[in-house]
Amino acid sequence: MTENPGLGMTILVVPDSHARPDVDNERFTLLGKMICAIKPDVVVNIGDMFDLPSLSSYDAGKRSYEGRRYKDDIEVGLDAQRRIFAEIDNHNRPRRGKDVLNIEWHYALGNHEARINRAIEDDPGKLEGVISVDDLTNNGEFPWEVHPFLEPFFIGGVGFCHYWASGVLGRSIGGVNPAASILSKQFHSCIQGHTHTLDVASRCRADGVRLSAVVCGCYFTHYEEWAGPQVNALWEPGVLVLRAVRNGEYDFEWWSMRRIEFDFG
């Protein structure tokens, strides 16, 4: 765990990374190197690590849908994870107990991973027992604690979820300042992904506790055709690091993709 437990832990948050067969996975090797350098106590994958275009209902029937295969979508996401954990193993192997990374791993399933359960629900006769969210981790190959889509979990007094609901309809919080909206609705320090934008808000409670919320950008730089040029330009690629996490308070640290590529590329 952390060298100074009184100060709090370090949590590295991996934003939406959308591994897909037509995009190179080198960024996940860099992520593994970054994790080894940061040495966090906890890594949180905020979801949508898998893009799963073969299960997209939005593209079904369009020319762009041709040639997609579920097997390929799963394999590219597994390769992404293998690249991360290969760097962890390479770091730990020669150390034999000294400076070995002892990390707690959490995976908050996103709406893209939730496509699997939705596909099964839509056609259980064909897909029940054939595909599963267990495919995402190759039935336990990786040490993630997997959290169901939209089921929050809490570490060091901070809430994590792929996104936080704006109201009873369960839609994602949006708007100009989504982080401030999260604080006003949840009354708690929270982290979410989903929108691919970067937004931060901080408020102080009457008892002096500082609450903070972050919408944590994305971890890819490839162009998404469905979003168009203006929306792609709004997205912020990088990795979020929370320092001194304790009782819902933390220091915010943002690593841009440019910095990650420079330091670890």
C-alpha positions as CSV (number, residue, x, y, z in Angstrom):
1,M,0.0,0.0,0.0
2,T,1.0,3.6,0.1
3,E,4.2,4.6,1.8
4,N,2.4,7.2,3.9
5,P,-1.0,5.8,5.0
6,G,-1.7,9.0,6.9
7,L,-1.6,11.0,3.8
8,G,-3.9,8.7,1.8
9,M,-3.7,6.4,-1.2
10,T,-3.0,7.0,-4.9
11,I,-5.7,6.0,-7.4
12,L,-5.0,5.9,-11.1
13,V,-8.2,6.1,-13.2
14,V,-8.2,4.8,-16.8
15,P,-10.8,6.7,-18.8
16,D,-12.9,5.3,-21.7
17,S,-10.3,3.7,-24.0
18,H,-12.5,2.0,-26.7
19,A,-10.2,-0.8,-27.9
20,R,-11.4,-1.8,-31.4
21,P,-10.0,-4.0,-34.2
22,D,-9.2,-1.1,-36.5
23,V,-7.2,0.9,-34.0
24,D,-3.6,0.2,-32.8
25,N,-3.3,-0.9,-29.1
26,E,0.1,0.7,-28.4
27,R,-1.4,3.1,-26.0
28,F,-2.1,0.3,-23.6
29,T,1.6,-0.6,-23.5
30,L,2.3,3.0,-22.5
31,L,-0.5,2.8,-19.9
32,G,1.2,-0.2,-18.3
33,K,4.5,1.7,-18.2
34,M,2.8,4.7,-16.6
35,I,1.2,2.5,-14.0
36,C,4.7,1.1,-13.1
37,A,6.1,4.6,-12.8
38,I,3.2,6.0,-10.8
39,K,2.9,3.0,-8.5
40,P,-0.7,3.5,-7.5
41,D,-2.4,1.7,-4.7
42,V,-5.5,1.3,-6.8
43,V,-6.3,1.3,-10.6
44,V,-9.9,2.0,-11.7
45,N,-10.9,1.3,-15.2
46,I,-13.9,3.5,-15.6
47,G,-15.4,1.4,-18.4
48,D,-15.8,1.3,-22.2
49,M,-12.4,-0.3,-22.5
50,F,-14.1,-2.5,-25.2
51,D,-15.8,-0.6,-28.0
52,L,-17.7,-3.8,-29.3
53,P,-18.8,-2.3,-32.6
54,S,-20.1,-5.7,-33.7
55,L,-22.9,-5.3,-31.1
56,S,-23.8,-1.7,-32.0
57,S,-27.5,-1.2,-32.6
58,Y,-26.8,2.3,-33.9
59,D,-24.8,1.0,-37.0
60,A,-26.8,-2.1,-37.7
61,G,-27.8,-2.4,-41.3
62,K,-25.4,0.4,-42.5
63,R,-22.5,-0.2,-44.9
64,S,-20.0,0.6,-42.1
65,Y,-21.4,-2.4,-40.2
66,E,-20.1,-5.0,-42.7
67,G,-17.3,-7.3,-41.7
68,R,-17.6,-6.8,-37.9
69,R,-17.1,-9.8,-35.7
70,Y,-17.7,-10.2,-32.0
71,K,-14.6,-12.5,-31.8
72,D,-12.4,-9.7,-33.1
73,D,-13.9,-7.2,-30.7
74,I,-13.1,-9.4,-27.7
75,E,-9.6,-10.3,-28.9
76,V,-8.5,-6.7,-29.3
77,G,-9.8,-5.8,-25.8
78,L,-8.0,-8.8,-24.3
79,D,-4.8,-7.8,-26.1
80,A,-5.2,-4.3,-24.6
81,Q,-5.2,-5.8,-21.1
82,R,-2.4,-8.2,-21.8
83,R,-0.2,-5.3,-22.8
84,I,-1.0,-3.5,-19.5
85,F,-0.3,-6.5,-17.3
86,A,2.8,-7.6,-19.3
87,E,4.4,-4.3,-18.2
88,I,3.3,-5.0,-14.6
89,D,4.8,-8.5,-14.7
90,N,8.0,-7.2,-16.3
91,H,8.3,-4.7,-13.5
92,N,7.6,-7.2,-10.7
93,R,9.6,-10.2,-12.0
94,P,13.1,-9.2,-11.2
95,R,12.3,-7.6,-7.9
96,R,11.3,-10.7,-6.0
97,G,9.5,-8.9,-3.2
98,K,11.3,-5.6,-3.2
99,D,9.4,-2.7,-4.8
100,V,6.9,-5.1,-6.2
101,L,3.6,-3.5,-7.3
102,N,0.7,-4.6,-5.1
103,I,-2.3,-2.9,-6.8
104,E,-6.0,-3.3,-6.3
105,W,-7.8,-3.5,-9.7
106,H,-11.4,-2.4,-10.3
107,Y,-13.3,-2.4,-13.6
108,A,-16.6,-0.5,-13.8
109,L,-18.4,-1.8,-16.9
110,G,-19.5,0.9,-19.3
111,N,-22.4,1.2,-21.7
112,H,-20.3,-0.4,-24.5
113,E,-19.6,-3.5,-22.4
114,A,-23.3,-3.5,-21.4
115,R,-24.1,-4.2,-25.1
116,I,-23.3,-7.9,-24.4
117,N,-26.1,-8.3,-21.8
118,R,-28.5,-6.2,-24.0
119,A,-27.7,-8.5,-27.0
120,I,-28.4,-11.6,-24.9
121,E,-31.7,-10.0,-23.6
122,D,-32.8,-9.3,-27.2
123,D,-32.0,-12.8,-28.5
124,P,-31.6,-15.3,-25.6
125,G,-32.4,-18.3,-27.7
126,K,-29.3,-17.8,-29.8
127,L,-26.9,-16.0,-27.4
128,E,-27.6,-17.2,-23.8
129,G,-24.5,-19.2,-22.8
130,V,-22.7,-18.3,-26.0
131,I,-21.5,-14.8,-25.2
132,S,-21.0,-13.3,-21.7
133,V,-19.5,-10.3,-19.9
134,D,-17.0,-12.9,-18.6
135,D,-15.5,-12.8,-22.1
136,L,-14.2,-9.3,-21.3
137,T,-11.7,-10.7,-18.8
138,N,-11.3,-14.1,-20.5
139,N,-13.0,-15.7,-17.5
140,G,-10.7,-14.3,-14.9
141,E,-7.4,-14.0,-16.7
142,F,-6.9,-10.5,-15.2
143,P,-7.1,-9.5,-11.6
144,W,-10.0,-7.0,-12.0
145,E,-12.9,-6.8,-9.5
146,V,-15.6,-6.3,-12.1
147,H,-18.5,-3.9,-11.2
148,P,-21.8,-4.2,-13.1
149,F,-22.8,-1.3,-15.4
150,L,-24.0,1.7,-13.4
151,E,-23.4,0.0,-10.0
152,P,-21.3,2.6,-8.0
153,F,-18.5,1.5,-5.8
154,F,-16.5,3.5,-3.2
155,I,-12.8,3.7,-2.4
156,G,-11.3,6.1,0.1
157,G,-14.6,7.9,0.3
158,V,-14.7,8.6,-3.5
159,G,-17.5,7.1,-5.6
160,F,-16.7,5.6,-9.0
161,C,-19.2,4.7,-11.8
162,H,-19.1,4.8,-15.6
163,Y,-21.6,7.6,-15.3
164,W,-23.9,9.1,-12.6
165,A,-27.6,9.4,-13.4
166,S,-29.1,12.9,-14.0
167,G,-32.5,11.8,-12.6
168,V,-35.1,9.0,-12.4
169,L,-34.8,8.2,-16.1
170,G,-31.2,7.1,-15.6
171,R,-29.6,9.2,-18.3
172,S,-26.0,10.4,-17.9
173,I,-25.4,13.8,-16.3
174,G,-24.4,16.3,-19.1
175,G,-24.5,20.0,-19.8
176,V,-21.8,22.7,-19.7
177,N,-20.5,21.8,-16.2
178,P,-21.3,18.1,-15.6
179,A,-18.9,17.8,-12.7
180,A,-20.7,20.5,-10.8
181,S,-24.0,18.8,-11.6
182,I,-22.7,15.5,-10.2
183,L,-21.8,17.2,-6.9
184,S,-25.2,18.9,-6.7
185,K,-27.0,15.6,-7.2
186,Q,-24.8,13.1,-5.4
187,F,-23.5,15.3,-2.5
188,H,-20.4,13.1,-2.6
189,S,-16.9,13.1,-4.2
190,C,-17.4,11.2,-7.5
191,I,-15.6,10.2,-10.7
192,Q,-17.2,9.3,-14.0
193,G,-16.2,8.7,-17.6
194,H,-18.6,8.3,-20.5
195,T,-18.6,11.7,-22.2
196,H,-14.9,11.7,-23.1
197,T,-14.7,15.4,-21.9
198,L,-12.6,16.6,-19.0
199,D,-14.4,18.6,-16.3
200,V,-13.6,19.2,-12.6
201,A,-15.6,20.8,-9.8
202,S,-14.9,21.3,-6.1
203,R,-17.1,22.5,-3.3
204,C,-16.5,22.8,0.5
205,R,-19.1,21.4,2.9
206,A,-20.1,23.3,6.1
207,D,-17.9,21.0,8.2
208,G,-14.9,21.9,6.1
209,V,-14.7,18.6,4.0
210,R,-13.9,19.4,0.4
211,L,-15.9,17.4,-2.1
212,S,-14.7,17.0,-5.7
213,A,-16.1,15.5,-8.9
214,V,-14.2,14.7,-12.1
215,V,-15.5,13.7,-15.6
216,C,-12.2,12.0,-16.6
217,G,-11.8,12.4,-20.4
218,C,-10.8,9.5,-22.6
219,Y,-7.8,7.3,-23.3
220,F,-7.7,7.3,-27.1
221,T,-6.8,9.8,-29.9
222,H,-8.4,8.0,-32.9
223,Y,-11.2,9.8,-34.8
224,E,-14.8,8.5,-34.3
225,E,-16.8,8.9,-37.5
226,W,-20.1,8.7,-35.7
227,A,-19.3,11.8,-33.6
228,G,-18.2,14.2,-36.3
229,P,-15.4,16.8,-36.2
230,Q,-16.9,19.2,-33.6
231,V,-17.6,16.5,-31.0
232,N,-14.2,14.8,-31.5
233,A,-12.5,18.1,-30.9
234,L,-14.2,18.4,-27.5
235,W,-12.7,15.2,-26.2
236,E,-9.7,15.2,-23.8
237,P,-7.3,12.3,-24.1
238,G,-5.2,11.4,-21.0
239,V,-5.2,9.7,-17.6
240,L,-6.5,10.8,-14.2
241,V,-4.4,10.4,-11.1
242,L,-5.9,11.0,-7.6
243,R,-3.3,11.7,-4.9
244,A,-3.7,11.7,-1.2
245,V,-7.2,10.1,-1.4
246,R,-8.7,10.0,2.1
247,N,-12.3,10.4,3.4
248,G,-13.5,11.7,0.0
249,E,-10.8,14.3,-0.4
250,Y,-8.0,14.1,-2.9
251,D,-5.5,16.1,-5.0
252,F,-6.3,16.1,-8.7
253,E,-3.5,15.3,-11.3
254,W,-4.1,15.1,-15.0
255,W,-1.7,13.4,-17.4
256,S,-2.4,14.4,-21.0
257,M,-1.8,11.9,-23.8
258,R,1.0,14.1,-25.1
259,R,2.8,13.8,-21.7
260,I,2.2,10.1,-21.5
261,E,3.6,9.6,-25.1
262,F,6.6,11.8,-24.3
263,D,7.4,10.1,-21.0
264,F,6.7,6.5,-21.8
265,G,6.8,6.3,-25.6
